[in-house]
């Protein structure tokens, strides 16, 4: 649970720390606004993939299922700056599938918290593996990190790509190639 009073106090200190005047009109409600915003951005900490992935239904045609271009917004834990982009999730069912909106909710559980992209990608793949027990799962995330594009080397427009494959996707290169083809990626 986000402790809003504590976040408000911290934002006031941050404002003072950067040399701002907390009492000027534009900043008066800023600590409160930021605290409320963090409550939303950290919502995933309260959730569990179990809430979304445990309701499965039987499906006997075990062809690859791909949900591509799921948008996500997360916050990098190294700089507390946003990183955001698209996630593709593919799995090969073993008799069990899940509603597409549940995959989107699962992405939100892991995105709405302080994260690093590598861990988020692995956690999503792990959750699909744990709850659907598919023959294989592959997750790819493509994101722009504000901590990179807005500061430092300012690599504007550059993207970070992370991929995790498990089960059949790990063993079978042609399946991985099919995934990359389907999501329209070169690598
Ligand atoms: Zn960062």
Boltz pocket constraint, residues with backbone or C-beta under 6 A from the ligand:
constraints:
  - pocket:
      binder: B
      contacts: [[A, 76], [A, 77], [A, 78], [A, 79], [A, 80], [A, 81], [A, 145], [A, 147], [A, 148]]
      max_distance: 6.0
